[in-house]
Amino acid sequence: MLLNELIKENPNINLTVSGEDLLNFGNEIASKTASEILDKKEDKLYSPKEIEDKFGVCTTTVWRWRKLGILESKKIGNRVYFSESSIKNLIEKKGGEA
């Protein structure tokens, strides 16, 4: 039985869990939350890999843009995403430099 099912069925239960089980539970919650946020159509979020593909740049460039504030990022769990509005701002800036 999965940890979240056990908790749902017995909300007042006291548990002793292994670190691995707790980590898996946390990752499951983070993934579910990320999926729910990504499914919203308000401001689409892109993974670093999608940014690399879109702009034809390497991982280092994406992280440098993030560090310099060129691309605004959002952290969901232990994952980083970039908003569509931030990408549009970058495209506008690149277009203005030409």
Phi, psi and omega in degrees: 000137179287152184301316181295326177292319179299317180293318179297320181284334183223074187298338181259016184284144172260130184237150166242118184236156177282160177301321180297316178297319180294319178297316178299319179297315179297317179295323178296316178296316180297317179296318179296316179296316179300316179298318179296319180291319181293332180286339179291142184266006184298300178215102185302143178249143182240144177282162176304321180298321179294324177294317178303313181294318184295320185256356180065040180240169180269171181304318181300319180296316179300314181292327177293316177301320179295313182296322180280353180083011179290323176241121176285136180240159175232134179259127177236110188066234178253017180251151181247138178227159180239135184282154179298322180295324177294322178294318178298320177299318179297317180297318179297318178295317179295322179294324181288338181278340185288000000 
